[in-house]
Amino acid sequence: MNSNLNKIEEETTTEVISVSEPTPSKTAKSPVKQSAQNHVPQAPKKPTYERVIKLLKMVGLGFLESLIRLIVGDDPKRQLKRIWLGVGVPLIAFIVFVVAWQITASTLKSDLGKIPSPSEVWGQSEVLWKDHVNERKKEKAFFERVEKRNAKLLARNPQAKVRTPAYTGKPTFIDQIITSLKTVFAGFLLASFIALPIGIFMGLSKTLRIAINPLVQIFKPVSPVVWLLLVTMFVSALISQNIFLGMPKAFIISFISVALCSMWPTLVNTSVGVSSVDKDFINVARVLRLNTWNKIVKVVLPASLPLVFTGLRISLSIAWMVLIAIELLAQNPGLGKFVWDEFQNGSTDSNAKIIVALFVIGSIGFALDRIMVVIQKMVTFNKNDIA
Amino acid sequence: MNLAPPHTSMLEMHELSKVYPTPKGPYVVLEGLNLSIQEGEFISIIGHSGCGKSTLLSMVAGLNPITKGTIALHGKKIKRPGPDRGVVFQSPSLFPWMTALENVMLGVKQVFPHGSKKEKTDIAKYYLARVGLGDAFHKKAADLSQGMQQRVGIARAFALKPKILLLDEPFGMLDSLTRNELQQVLLEVWNNERITAIMVTHDVDEAIFLSDRVIMMTSGPYAKIGDELNIHLDRPRQKLAVMDHPDYYTLRAHLINFLEH
């Protein structure tokens, strides 16, 4: 799994990733036959557990394969070795990491506070969860109280104007997570809506590619901070009310900024993917005289999907990274704001809470990437080449 | 007006040249090439790699622009690719996200736009069955072995009912067992259809086994036709019978002799 993370590092820096040739390089070994009328023998039907394994691999849980094989008794010695390598080794590395952390935490101290130990961090994660549960209870109680009061008022005077005030409790850690997730999805969707069509057109037309490429190259490396300030300016100028189309202004600013920061890998990869479709595929389309629409829909797009999805995948991880920074900077609701608030708070628990947030942010980023891999595997043809 | 000689040639190449501009000046691949091909003939073009035989084929296909001269199919000049010239590429070039049937259907739909869905499917299935893929209709092309993929490639080309079949080293990427097998498959399907065919190859045995006439090209640049050899072996042919034929080694020696000089 570490290799996946490494790969993304590489992908982010190199931007366009070579996807191996669409034609699988399987060695051609069909059985010898004397006549064309003979049937090509089919592989024997696979047992159920093989299908389960295939499904698990599909949804990114391939590491369970060995466990299943061990249970059904398929070469147990080999499976144990693979489990040891796949689960045991990473587990030991994690334990070593935690121990080293514990030692560092007990020796290093600064004026800003001390580095929280693993156990403190764990404790704070429980505290954060309890806070959330309590907050929900309070909210429920609040609305029950309001309802009771309203009912009483109505009983006394059926014409009485009753109102249900909004609950003004502080958003909990879980609320912030949900806000961040909503924002990142909105931003990612917007980025895809902008980048995919432009990328396709750029890939199809060399002139358009030459025309737009310099702009892309200039906008791509711009820091998220600059986009955020620009978007804040524009949105504030265009929208005066605090809620627009049911969305808070802060949310709009966040997701537009996220989209502008994260759309570039999708745009570049889509245009490269579309423009570099295997020449043989294009030749087949030419021989068959497919019209432009069919050529795009049946040949070009499916052929470029692997690169397009690699782009989308990088975009999503950038979106998540950028979002946290933007929330922190702009004080827009979300995990970034949570981290900033805790940093400002400076109480003894704060550092531990920040580290909880760190692990949550990292895990969500990881999960988002796995989700993209699963989707990529479902829609692209060279399934074996996706990490 | 009976002045014109009774012409059965269907494909006519006249003073055909291909020049690639390069930074170091023009590179002449082919020059002044003349060739005419009769209806129903199976022609092999043989020559060393880089002699421009594949270039020649792709010009007939219309995939590569002609620099000078003309290629005419039934008297009509070739200007762009089209399904009247079915191409079997060296790499199978199937769309891996489609099934075997869908790959063949894509072409059939283009050629028979007015047929009913069932008619079209029947045509596609017929040719897939002919190449021995009767039980692999719905397999994804990506899941087929290279040999099976090339079978689909052959089925796809035949299913277009082309006027002429262009085969660009169709078995070049296969191991020798699979190659033998597919030569047999190709020949069986071809025996039924008798579609005029041009095949580019550098395999001497393949050329003898499959063709009526072998065109030998000199090495480039300025490649042209060096020699021709008629193969008067009876059809239908069987590989072993062909190899046992008394003339086989004379023919083979002729070709190899040309290639080695």
Contacts between the chains, C-beta under 8 A, distances in Angstrom:
chain1	res1	chain2	res2	distance
A	22	B	96	5.4
A	23	B	91	5.9
A	23	B	92	6.9
A	23	B	93	7.7
A	23	B	94	7.7
A	23	B	96	6.6
A	23	B	149	7.5
A	24	B	96	7.0
A	24	B	142	5.5
A	26	B	145	5.7
A	26	B	146	6.3
A	27	B	145	7.7
A	27	B	146	7.4
A	27	B	175	7.6
A	28	B	145	4.9
A	28	B	146	3.4
A	28	B	147	4.3
A	28	B	148	8.0
A	28	B	173	7.7
A	28	B	174	5.4
A	28	B	175	5.8
A	28	B	178	5.0
A	29	B	145	6.4
A	29	B	147	7.7
A	29	B	175	7.3
A	29	B	178	7.4
A	30	B	145	5.1
A	30	B	147	4.5
A	30	B	148	5.8
A	30	B	178	6.1
A	30	B	181	7.5
A	32	B	177	5.7
A	32	B	181	6.3
A	33	B	132	6.7
A	33	B	181	5.8
A	34	B	184	7.6
A	35	B	132	7.8
A	35	B	184	7.5
A	35	B	188	7.4
A	36	B	130	6.2
A	36	B	131	5.8
A	36	B	132	4.4
A	36	B	184	7.1
A	36	B	185	4.3
A	36	B	188	5.0
A	36	B	189	7.0
A	37	B	132	6.9
A	38	B	132	6.0
A	39	B	132	7.3
A	39	B	134	6.2
A	39	B	135	5.5
A	40	B	132	5.9
A	40	B	133	6.3
A	40	B	135	6.6
A	40	B	136	6.0
A	40	B	148	6.6
A	42	B	135	6.4
A	278	B	93	7.7
A	280	B	89	5.6
A	280	B	91	5.9
A	280	B	93	3.9
A	281	B	93	6.6
A	281	B	95	6.7
A	283	B	63	5.4
A	283	B	81	7.5
A	283	B	87	7.4
A	283	B	89	7.1
A	283	B	93	7.2
A	284	B	87	7.8
A	284	B	89	7.5
A	284	B	93	5.3
A	284	B	95	7.6
A	286	B	62	7.8
A	286	B	63	6.3
A	286	B	80	7.7
A	286	B	81	4.5
A	287	B	61	6.6
A	287	B	62	8.0
A	287	B	63	7.3
A	287	B	81	4.7
A	287	B	82	7.0
A	287	B	83	6.3
A	287	B	85	7.2
A	287	B	86	7.5
A	287	B	87	5.2
A	288	B	83	5.7
A	288	B	106	6.4
A	288	B	107	5.1
A	288	B	110	4.8
A	288	B	160	7.8
A	289	B	81	7.2
A	289	B	82	5.7
A	289	B	83	6.2
A	289	B	110	6.1
A	290	B	106	7.7
A	290	B	110	6.8
A	298	B	95	7.5
A	298	B	106	6.8
A	299	B	95	6.7
A	302	B	95	6.9
A	302	B	97	4.6
A	303	B	95	7.5
A	303	B	97	8.0
A	380	B	97	7.7
A	381	B	96	4.4
A	381	B	97	3.9
A	381	B	140	7.4
A	381	B	142	5.2
A	382	B	96	6.9
A	382	B	142	6.7
A	383	B	142	7.9
